[in-house]
Amino acid sequence: MADQISSAVAANIYKSVQQGAGAGIESQGSDKGVFSDLVQKAATESIQTMREGEKASADAIVGKANLTDVVDAITNAELTLQTVIAVRDKMLDAYQEILRMPI
């Protein structure tokens, strides 16, 4: 099941990139700023997902939340955290590879 979730997340990211790149080209006439906007949007959405997971956990502790909603929110937050960590690791690997390039 984890492979299906990862595939769905990857497909959504790919779709967002394609839509974002098309919008950036039409509105700006170039690719400048499209990647940074995508990263900013992803970071903002990740933070929001993590906050929703924390809020659901707090609501569960005081007995105000449905258990299914809590599990969904925490699962989404965990998946988001794993994705952010994977992206960070890939970025660090790319940076280290650039540093190893001969001048």
N, C-alpha and C positions, 0 to 999 in steps of 0.2 A: 504494500500500500504506500510505503514511503516513496517508492520509485514513481508511482502515479502522481503523488503530490508534487514531487520535484519536477516532473515533466510538465505539469500544469503551470507551476510557477514560472518555469523557463519559457513556456509558450506565451504566458501573459507578459513577461518582460520583453520578449522579442516583439510582440505585438505593440507594446508601448513605445519601444524604440523606433519601430517603423512608422508609427503614427506621429511620434514626436519629431522625427527627422523630416517627415513630409511637411508638417506644420511649420517647422523652422525654416525650411527652404522657401516655402511660399511667402511667409511673412517677412523674412529678413533678406532673402535673396542670396544667402550663403549659409554655411553650416555653423558659423560662429555663434557660440552660446547654446547650441542645442544639447551638447553633452553635459555641460554644467547644469542646465535646467533639469535634465533628466536625473542627474545625481541628486540635486537639491530636492526634487519631488520625491524620489525614492527614500531619501533620508527622512523627510517630513512624514511620509506615510509609515515608515518603520517606527519612528518615535510614537506616532499616534497609536499604532497597533500595540506597542509595548505598554502604553498608558492604559489602553482598554483592558489588557490582560491584568494589569495591577488593580484597576478599579473593580473588575469582576472578582478578583481574589479577595479584595477588601469587602465587597458586598457579600460574598459567600461566608466570610468569617462572622459577620453580624447577622447572617440568615436572611438577607434581602434578595438573594439571587437564585435563579433556577440552576440546578446542578449541570444540566446540559449546556446552558449558556456559558457557565464558568469553564467547563471543559473545552468548549469551542474557542473561547477567548484565550485561554492559556495555551492551547495547541497552536493557534495562530501566532501568538507571541513567541513561542518556542521556535516555530518554523521561520519566523522573521529573523530572530536572533541567529539561527544557524545560517541563514542566507547572508546576513550582514557579515558574519565571521568568514564565510567562504569567499565573499567578494573582497574583504580586507586581505585575506591570505593571498588571493590571486594578484591583487594590486602590489603587495609587498614582493611577491615572486617576480613580477614584471619589473619593478624598480630595481631589484637586485640583479636581474638579467641585464638591464640597461647599464648598471654600474660596471658589470664585467666586460662590456663591449670595449674593444680597443679604440683608442683615439686616433 
